[in-house]
Amino acid sequence: MTRRAALIEQYGDRAKEALTGPGEKEAALQQPLTELLRTYGSEILGLRTVLHEEVREDAGTVRPDYGLKINGLMSGHIELKKPGTSLDPSTYAKTSHNAKQWRRLRNMPNLLHTNGTAWRLWRYGELVGEEVHLHTPSLETHVGPLTAPKSLYLLLDDFLTWNPTPITSVKKLIDTIAPLAAMLREEVLESLQADRRYAKHHQIDENDRPFIGLKRDWRASLYPGATDEEFADGFAQTVVFSLVVALSEGIDLQSGSLTKIAETLRVQHTLLGRSLDLLTEHVAQSPVGLAIETILRQLAVSDWERISRGRQDVYLHLYENFLNAYDPALRKKSGSYYTPVDVVDAMTRLTDEALKKHLDVSQGLASENIAVIDPAMGTGTYPPDSCHFSFSWCSERCLCWSAGCGGVN
């Protein structure tokens, strides 16, 4: 008997024993499944395999059951269903919990989906290969050693050895980060709701909870009227776009911490660097932190030289296309459309001339009495361009608001 076959037999024995006891069937499968994956990863593939159980305050959560780290890197997610549950999303009623959860799961870049006997591997909502079945209709009633087809071993190998595909074009970058940003937005929204449930259950001030407190700080300094949904959206867009800009600046996204990335980013992009640091300061061990690690893992394999093709401003107009993929309705509502740099150059030059010639401001935009206000900041093209005239960073001279970036520089 091969070691792979022995692990499946052990999984079958442990699952049968767990399922014949009291308690909820899905929960009964958790330990046999995690033992199978940890042992398979370490003994068969020689990988340091760690499963992080997602935080669940109630049965209505739509988070996956586990986040997977391989050799210290965020590498995938696992969703376990109770025995007999369909793994085919097309069979879920539109308003059911499974359908709501699938809308989250389909954004995952590497997802293992199983009900104990059936197994599927998904990448961004696309099925990899076919559904694989163990050689039994029921873990609870099977007799004798449990066996599996070779296709299950191939599926597990593929899942546990996953590496992100290198990103070499703007389209691929957008197609990759837009669903991940949507996933991050949902994680933040759920974390806010979890904070409220926790505070209510323990009868404490909800403002003492991490994400509620972060939203309070965001409202106080950046976006006074932000709802939970608007804060979650602003969080996701700011973090993702900050990391894209960091990528464009050649900042190491894989080996450095978020704090280090934010610190380095602040040298050239003060607002984004400060915002990234503020938003991610206390999220490391949370599901939001795991979502950000997934985004970092994807962006770290991007080839910015090939993506930008030598254009220095590519990340500016990238935002418009990103928003169209991330949330088309939000793009229309916020009026987020890219203004070409040549147009911005001409408008700021004319403004500088008008200040000098018609408003008696001899230094134009360089005057200490002049500030640049961009109410619909978007990619922030206007303030930095205006600051070329004032010979100072945007952080000293500009006031900006935006759903995607939002803030006072």
Helices and strands as residue ranges (DSSP letters): H 3-19, H 25-39, I 40-44, E 49-53, E 66-70, E 73-80, G 89-91, H 97-105, E 111-114, E 118-123, E 126-127, E 132-133, H 150-160, H 170-202, G 206-208, H 210-221, H 228-248, H 258-265, H 270-280, H 287-299, H 304-308, H 314-326, H 328-334, H 341-358, G 364-366, E 372-374, H 382-390, H 394-397, E 398-400, E 407-408
